[in-house]
Amino acid sequence: MNNLVKKHEAATPQLEYGRVILADGGVVVETSLGELEAQKAVSCLVCPEVGDSVLVSVDKQGGVWILSVLSRAAETVTSLEVDGDVALRSKNGSLSIVADNELNCISDKAALHSNEVEISAGRVSLTSRLFSSNVERVKKVAGTVDEVSREFTRRAVNYFRFTREHEDCQAESRRQLVDETLTVQSKNTMIVSEEHVKIDGELIHMG
């Protein structure tokens, strides 16, 4: 029983207030016990910086741990830093990330998996070297759509296009290839050419 008490007393840590004087590679904290080289505890997510006031745990085995950052000397970006993989999970509830100004996500690879995604934005800008999408059904409603591309290719099994009012196509040249039947039906049809009009076929029926 006495041995257990001695082991417990030997492991009892001492709490100290300190000030970070070095945070490059390692962290050195100035305390009432002197300058101590400390490690950041796993529960301390804020990365200590020079001038920060911190709470330090010191044990008799020489372990010095920064438990928390109490105050910051200068107005700098607060960096939350951990080692290894991190999972942020909310059980039986929702998770919200709110920023008054900007929200930036920087990653080598990002993935979003959800049954339903809703995006509401005043303006969306996308810059990508390659954009690939695989969806079962797309429904798009827009007041104005302006697409600019150097080359545009669309492949479909069945393609339907409905224009309620006017449709205009302007091109330097245009070719339309149909394997079987091409039907053009209108109330009035006008073909205007500055030079040649050629109609070639085995059977031509007009009228």
Order of alpha helices (4+ residues) and beta strands (2+ residues): alpha-beta-beta-beta-beta-beta
